[in-house]
Amino acid sequence: MASPPADSPITSLSFTSWNDDKQTTIVLLHGGFTCRLEFALVLPHLSDFHVLLPDLPLHSASRHIKPGTTDKSAWYVA
């Protein structure tokens, strides 16, 4: 994986982790103009999985991460 972009310091993407004891992980990505809260009604149906719910750059608790490009979002999620 490439190093972080030179124009920004290394920072962490805000995320919530559910069912940490499960072996299979699912990462749910929200769309534009929303955040990880979008999946509140989905989580009860995923109790057999470890679920990661990130707030993508420029959204909710990760709004300090700029720019909010697709490439930057993919880098942080990876």
DSSP file (Angstrom, degrees, kcal/mol; ACC not computed):
  #  RESIDUE AA STRUCTURE BP1 BP2  ACC     N-H-->O    O-->H-N    N-H-->O    O-->H-N    TCO  KAPPA ALPHA  PHI   PSI    X-CA   Y-CA   Z-CA
    1    1 A M              0   0    0      0, 0.0    74,-0.0     0, 0.0     0, 0.0   0.000 360.0 360.0 360.0 142.9    0.0    0.0    0.0
    2    2 A A        -     0   0    0      1,-0.1     0, 0.0     0, 0.0     0, 0.0  -0.235 360.0-100.3 -68.5 159.6    1.2    3.5   -0.8
    3    3 A S        -     0   0    0      1,-0.2    -1,-0.1     0, 0.0     3,-0.1  -0.295  52.1 -77.6 -74.5 166.1    2.2    5.9    1.9
    4    4 A P        -     0   0    0      0, 0.0    -1,-0.2     0, 0.0     6,-0.1  -0.256  63.8 -81.4 -62.8 154.0   -0.2    8.6    3.1
    5    5 A P    >   -     0   0    0      0, 0.0     3,-1.4     0, 0.0     0, 0.0  -0.253  34.8-129.0 -56.5 141.3   -0.5   11.7    0.9
    6    6 A A  T 3  S+     0   0    0      1,-0.3     0, 0.0    -3,-0.1     0, 0.0   0.722 102.0  65.7 -66.5 -21.6    2.3   14.2    1.4
    7    7 A D  T 3  S+     0   0    0      2,-0.0    -1,-0.3     1,-0.0     0, 0.0   0.434 101.7  49.0 -84.4   2.1   -0.1   17.1    1.9
    8    8 A S  S <  S-     0   0    0     -3,-1.4     2,-0.1    57,-0.0     3,-0.1  -0.996  80.5-116.4-142.1 146.6   -1.6   15.7    5.2
    9    9 A P        -     0   0    0      0, 0.0     2,-0.4     0, 0.0    -2,-0.0  -0.388  47.6 -90.2 -72.9 158.1   -0.3   14.4    8.5
   10   10 A I        +     0   0    0     -6,-0.1     2,-0.3    -2,-0.1     0, 0.0  -0.554  60.9 160.9 -69.3 127.4   -1.1   10.8    9.4
   11   11 A T        -     0   0    0     -2,-0.4     2,-0.3    -3,-0.1    -3,-0.0  -0.930  36.4-104.4-142.8 164.6   -4.4   10.7   11.3
   12   12 A S        -     0   0    0     -2,-0.3     2,-0.4     1,-0.0    53,-0.0  -0.727  23.8-124.2 -99.6 143.2   -6.9    8.1   12.1
   13   13 A L        -     0   0    0     -2,-0.3     2,-0.3    63,-0.2    43,-0.1  -0.659  33.4-117.3 -76.6 133.5  -10.3    7.6   10.6
   14   14 A S        +     0   0    0     41,-0.4    41,-3.1    -2,-0.4     2,-0.3  -0.559  49.1 157.7 -73.2 135.4  -13.1    7.6   13.2
   15   15 A F  E     -A   54   0A   0     39,-0.3     2,-0.4    -2,-0.3    37,-0.0  -0.981  36.6-133.2-153.5 163.5  -14.9    4.3   13.4
   16   16 A T  E     -A   53   0A   0     37,-1.6    37,-2.9    -2,-0.3     2,-0.4  -0.962  18.2-152.6-119.3 140.3  -17.0    2.1   15.5
   17   17 A S  E     -A   52   0A   0     -2,-0.4     2,-0.3    35,-0.2    35,-0.2  -0.953  11.3-170.6-116.8 131.7  -16.4   -1.6   16.0
   18   18 A W  E     +A   51   0A   0     33,-2.7    33,-2.0    -2,-0.4    -2,-0.0  -0.909  64.1   8.6-120.9 147.7  -19.2   -4.1   16.8
   19   19 A N    >   -     0   0    0     -2,-0.3     3,-2.1    31,-0.2    -1,-0.2   0.914  66.2-179.6  54.0  53.0  -19.0   -7.8   17.8
   20   20 A D  T 3  S+     0   0    0      1,-0.3    -1,-0.1    -3,-0.2    30,-0.1   0.683  72.1  65.0 -58.7 -20.1  -15.2   -7.8   18.1
   21   21 A D  T 3  S+     0   0    0     28,-0.1    -1,-0.3     2,-0.0     2,-0.2   0.555  80.6  99.6 -83.0  -7.0  -15.2  -11.5   19.1
   22   22 A K    <   -     0   0    0     -3,-2.1    27,-0.1     1,-0.1    26,-0.0  -0.512  67.0-142.4 -82.2 150.2  -16.4  -12.7   15.7
   23   23 A Q  S    S+     0   0    0     25,-0.2     2,-0.5    -2,-0.2    -1,-0.1   0.818  79.7  68.2 -83.6 -32.7  -14.0  -14.0   13.1
   24   24 A T  S    S-     0   0    0     24,-0.4    26,-3.0     2,-0.0     2,-0.4  -0.781  71.4-152.6 -95.6 128.9  -15.4  -12.6    9.9
   25   25 A T  E     -b   50   0A   0     -2,-0.5     2,-0.4    24,-0.2    26,-0.2  -0.830  10.0-169.9-105.8 137.1  -15.3   -8.8    9.4
   26   26 A I  E     -b   51   0A   0     24,-2.8    26,-2.7    -2,-0.4     2,-0.6  -0.988   8.6-156.0-119.9 131.6  -17.6   -6.7    7.4
   27   27 A V  E     -b   52   0A   0     -2,-0.4     2,-0.5    24,-0.2    26,-0.2  -0.948   9.3-158.9-108.0 119.8  -16.8   -3.0    6.6
   28   28 A L        -     0   0    0     24,-2.3     2,-0.5    -2,-0.6    11,-0.1  -0.875   4.6-160.2-102.5 126.1  -19.9   -0.9    5.9
   29   29 A L        -     0   0    0     -2,-0.5    26,-0.1    24,-0.1     2,-0.1  -0.906   8.3-143.1-110.0 127.3  -19.3    2.3    4.0
   30   30 A H        -     0   0    0     -2,-0.5     6,-0.1    24,-0.4     3,-0.1  -0.340  17.5-116.7 -81.5 166.6  -21.8    5.1    4.1
   31   31 A G    >   -     0   0    0      1,-0.2     3,-0.8     4,-0.2    25,-0.1  -0.160  48.4 -58.9 -89.2-171.6  -22.7    7.4    1.2
   32   32 A G  T 3  S+     0   0    0      1,-0.2    -1,-0.2    -2,-0.1     3,-0.1  -0.336 116.9  20.3 -70.1 152.7  -22.3   11.1    0.8
   33   33 A F  T 3  S+     0   0    0      1,-0.2    -1,-0.2    -3,-0.1     2,-0.2   0.744 114.7  73.9  62.4  27.8  -24.0   13.5    3.2
   34   34 A T    <   -     0   0    0     -3,-0.8     2,-0.2    -4,-0.0    -1,-0.2  -0.730  63.0-146.8-146.0-165.3  -24.4   10.9    5.9
   35   35 A C    >   -     0   0    0     -2,-0.2     3,-2.0    -3,-0.1    -4,-0.2  -0.849  48.0 -63.4-156.2-170.3  -22.3    8.9    8.4
   36   36 A R  G >  S+     0   0    0      1,-0.3     3,-1.7    -2,-0.2    19,-0.1   0.706 116.9  76.8 -61.5 -20.0  -22.0    5.6   10.2
   37   37 A L  G >  S+     0   0    0      1,-0.3     3,-1.7     2,-0.1    -1,-0.3   0.672  72.9  83.1 -64.9 -15.5  -25.3    6.1   11.9
   38   38 A E  G <  S+     0   0    0     -3,-2.0     3,-0.4     1,-0.3    -1,-0.3   0.748  88.1  53.7 -56.9 -24.7  -26.9    5.2    8.6
   39   39 A F  G X>  +     0   0    0     -3,-1.7     4,-2.0     1,-0.2     3,-1.1   0.213  69.8 112.8-100.5  14.7  -26.5    1.5    9.6
   40   40 A A  T <4 S+     0   0    0     -3,-1.7    -1,-0.2     1,-0.3    -2,-0.1   0.848  82.8  44.5 -56.4 -37.6  -28.3    1.6   12.9
   41   41 A L  T 34 S+     0   0    0     -3,-0.4    -1,-0.3    -4,-0.2     4,-0.2   0.624 112.5  53.3 -83.6 -12.7  -31.2   -0.6   11.7
   42   42 A V  T X4 S+     0   0    0     -3,-1.1     3,-1.9     1,-0.1     4,-0.3   0.822  90.6  74.5 -87.7 -36.4  -28.8   -3.0    9.9
   43   43 A L  G >< S+     0   0    0     -4,-2.0     3,-2.0     1,-0.3    -2,-0.1   0.825  87.0  59.7 -51.8 -42.2  -26.5   -3.8   12.9
   44   44 A P  G >  S+     0   0    0      0, 0.0     3,-0.6     0, 0.0    -1,-0.3   0.771 104.0  53.7 -60.0 -22.5  -29.0   -6.1   14.8
   45   45 A H  G <  S+     0   0    0     -3,-1.9     3,-0.2     1,-0.2    -2,-0.2   0.465 102.2  59.0 -89.0  -2.2  -29.0   -8.4   11.7
   46   46 A L  G X   +     0   0    0     -3,-2.0     3,-1.8    -4,-0.3    -1,-0.2  -0.074  60.3 127.3-116.5  32.3  -25.2   -8.7   11.6
   47   47 A S  T <   +     0   0    0     -3,-0.6    -1,-0.1     1,-0.3    -2,-0.1   0.653  68.9  61.6 -67.2 -15.1  -24.7  -10.2   15.1
   48   48 A D  T 3  S+     0   0    0     -3,-0.2   -24,-0.4   -26,-0.0     2,-0.3   0.407 101.9  64.9 -88.5   2.8  -22.7  -13.1   13.6
   49   49 A F  S <  S-     0   0    0     -3,-1.8     2,-0.6   -27,-0.1   -24,-0.2  -0.911  82.4-118.4-128.6 150.4  -20.0  -10.8   12.2
   50   50 A H  E     - b   0  25A   0    -26,-3.0   -24,-2.8    -2,-0.3     2,-0.5  -0.791  42.2-159.7 -79.1 124.6  -17.4   -8.3   13.3
   51   51 A V  E     -Ab  18  26A   0    -33,-2.0   -33,-2.7    -2,-0.6     2,-0.5  -0.940  14.0-163.5-118.7 128.9  -18.6   -5.0   11.9
   52   52 A L  E     -Ab  17  27A   0    -26,-2.7   -24,-2.3    -2,-0.5   -35,-0.2  -0.945   4.5-172.4-108.8 128.5  -16.5   -1.9   11.3
   53   53 A L  E     -A   16   0A   0    -37,-2.9   -37,-1.6    -2,-0.5     2,-0.2  -0.843  10.5-173.5-122.3  92.6  -18.4    1.3   10.7
   54   54 A P  E     -A   15   0A   0      0, 0.0     2,-0.7     0, 0.0   -24,-0.4  -0.524  25.5-132.3 -84.6 153.1  -16.0    4.2    9.6
   55   55 A D        -     0   0    0    -41,-3.1   -41,-0.4    -2,-0.2     3,-0.1  -0.937  35.1-132.9 -94.6 117.8  -16.9    7.8    9.2
   56   56 A L    >   -     0   0    0     -2,-0.7     3,-1.7     1,-0.2     6,-0.3  -0.237  39.1 -67.1 -69.6 160.1  -15.3    8.7    5.8
   57   57 A P  T 3  S+     0   0    0      0, 0.0     6,-0.2     0, 0.0    -1,-0.2  -0.139 123.4  17.8 -50.1 141.7  -13.2   11.8    5.4
   58   58 A L  T 3  S+     0   0    0      4,-1.8     2,-0.4     7,-0.4     5,-0.3   0.580 106.3 107.5  68.9  15.2  -15.2   15.1    5.7
   59   59 A H  S X  S-     0   0    0     -3,-1.7     3,-2.7     3,-0.2    -1,-0.2  -0.981  86.1 -55.6-125.9 134.4  -18.1   13.2    7.4
   60   60 A S  G >  S+     0   0    0     -2,-0.4     3,-1.6     1,-0.3     4,-0.1  -0.044 126.1   5.3  44.5-121.7  -19.2   13.4   11.1
   61   61 A A  G 3  S+     0   0    0      1,-0.3    -1,-0.3     2,-0.1     3,-0.2   0.559 136.1  51.7 -73.2  -7.0  -16.3   12.5   13.4
   62   62 A S  G X  S+     0   0    0     -3,-2.7     3,-1.9    -6,-0.3    -4,-1.8   0.107  72.0 114.6-109.4  19.8  -13.8   12.3   10.5
   63   63 A R  T <   +     0   0    0     -3,-1.6    -1,-0.1    -5,-0.3    -3,-0.1   0.677  65.9  67.5 -66.8 -15.9  -14.7   15.7    9.1
   64   64 A H  T 3  S+     0   0    0     -3,-0.2     2,-0.7    -5,-0.1    -1,-0.3   0.614  79.4  92.6 -77.8 -12.1  -11.2   17.0   10.0
   65   65 A I  S <  S-     0   0    0     -3,-1.9    -7,-0.4    -6,-0.1    -6,-0.1  -0.753  75.4-135.8 -88.6 116.8   -9.7   14.7    7.3
   66   66 A K        +     0   0    0     -2,-0.7     2,-0.1    -9,-0.1    -2,-0.0  -0.916  66.8  32.7-129.1 153.0   -9.4   16.6    4.0
   67   67 A P        -     0   0    0      0, 0.0     2,-0.9     0, 0.0    -9,-0.0   0.675  66.8-146.9 -77.4 165.4   -9.9   16.4    1.1
   68   68 A G        +     0   0    0     -2,-0.1     2,-0.1   -10,-0.1    -2,-0.1  -0.346  44.1 147.7 -93.5  53.6  -12.8   14.1    1.0
   69   69 A T     >  -     0   0    0     -2,-0.9     4,-2.4     1,-0.1     5,-0.2  -0.407  60.7-115.5 -86.2 163.5  -11.9   12.4   -2.2
   70   70 A T  H  > S+     0   0    0      2,-0.2     4,-2.6     1,-0.2     5,-0.2   0.911 117.3  51.0 -62.0 -43.4  -12.7    8.8   -3.2
   71   71 A D  H  > S+     0   0    0      2,-0.2     4,-2.3     1,-0.2    -1,-0.2   0.917 110.9  47.3 -61.6 -44.4   -8.9    8.0   -3.3
   72   72 A K  H  > S+     0   0    0      2,-0.2     4,-2.3     1,-0.2    -1,-0.2   0.908 112.5  50.1 -64.8 -41.9   -8.4    9.5    0.2
   73   73 A S  H  X S+     0   0    0     -4,-2.4     4,-2.4     1,-0.2     5,-0.2   0.928 111.3  48.4 -61.8 -45.1  -11.4    7.6    1.6
   74   74 A A  H  X S+     0   0    0     -4,-2.6     4,-2.4     1,-0.2    -1,-0.2   0.903 110.2  52.2 -62.9 -41.5  -10.2    4.3    0.1
   75   75 A W  H  < S+     0   0    0     -4,-2.3    -2,-0.2     1,-0.2    -1,-0.2   0.937 112.0  45.1 -61.1 -47.6   -6.7    4.9    1.5
   76   76 A Y  H  < S+     0   0    0     -4,-2.3   -63,-0.2     1,-0.2    -2,-0.2   0.888 113.3  49.2 -66.2 -39.9   -8.0    5.5    5.0
   77   77 A V  H  <        0   0    0     -4,-2.4    -1,-0.2     1,-0.3    -2,-0.2   0.918 360.0 360.0 -65.4 -42.3  -10.4    2.5    5.0
   78   78 A A     <        0   0    0     -4,-2.4    -1,-0.3    -5,-0.2    -2,-0.2   0.515 360.0 360.0 -64.0 360.0   -7.7    0.2    3.8
